[in-house]
Amino acid sequence: MEAINIHEAKTRLSQLVARAAEGEGFIIAKAGKPMARVTAIDSPAAGQHKRLGFLAGQFQVPNEFDRMGQEEIAKMFGG
């Protein structure tokens, strides 16, 4: 995440807000010290990515999935 000096952020506020709205967050810093993080309202919280169900309906897991390759595995372990 890019750090922007507070003076530069005041000068380019509309550009920076537009970037944040597109999903590109940034940090506002004062004298090199991070002061605030700016992100889009609908972006996930830091460290939390919405991943569950992102492939819903894209493929089907076969009913015999837990038994696939059962014979080969048994042979490998002397069964």
N, C-alpha and C positions, 0 to 999 in steps of 0.2 A: 504494500500500500504506500503510495507516494506521500511524502510530508511536504506541506506547503507553508511558507512563512505567513504569519497573520497579516502583514502588510500586503503581500501579494494576493492573499485570499480576498481581502477587501477590494482590491483593484479588479480582480477577475471573478467576482462572486457569481455572476450569472453563468459564465462558462463552466465554473466548477460545479455548480448545482446541476447544470444540464448533464455533465459527465456522471455525477452521482446518480441521477435519475436513470441513466442507462446501465447502472450496475457497477460503475467504477468508483469505488469509495476512495477517500483520501483523509489525511490527518492534517489538522491545523496545528502548527507549532509556533511557539514564541521563544525567541532566542535559542532555537534548536531543541527546546523541550516540548514534547507532544502535549497538547492541551485538549483537543477534541477530535473525535472521529466522525466523519460525515459519510453517511451511506443512504441509499434509497430507503424509503419507508417500508417497502415490501421485501427488503433483503433479509436473509436469515441472520440470526444473531451470530456474533463472532464465534467460530469454532463449531457451529451447527449448520450443516448443509442438509437441505431437504433432499434425501435420496430415496427414501422408502417409496416403492411403487413406481419409480421412474420408467420401468419397462413393462408396466401393466398392459396386458393384452398383446404384447409383442411376440411371445412364444408360449408354448404349452409344455409343461413337465410331464413326461410319460408316467403312467400309473405304476409301471414296474421299475421306476427309477432306483429305488433302494435295493433292487435285486439285480441290477444290470452288472454283468461281468462276474456274477456269483461263482460260476464254475471255474473261471480262470483264477480268481482269488483263492479259491479252495485248493487248486492245484499248486499255487505258489507256496502255500503253507502246509503242504503235505496232506491235504484232506481228500 
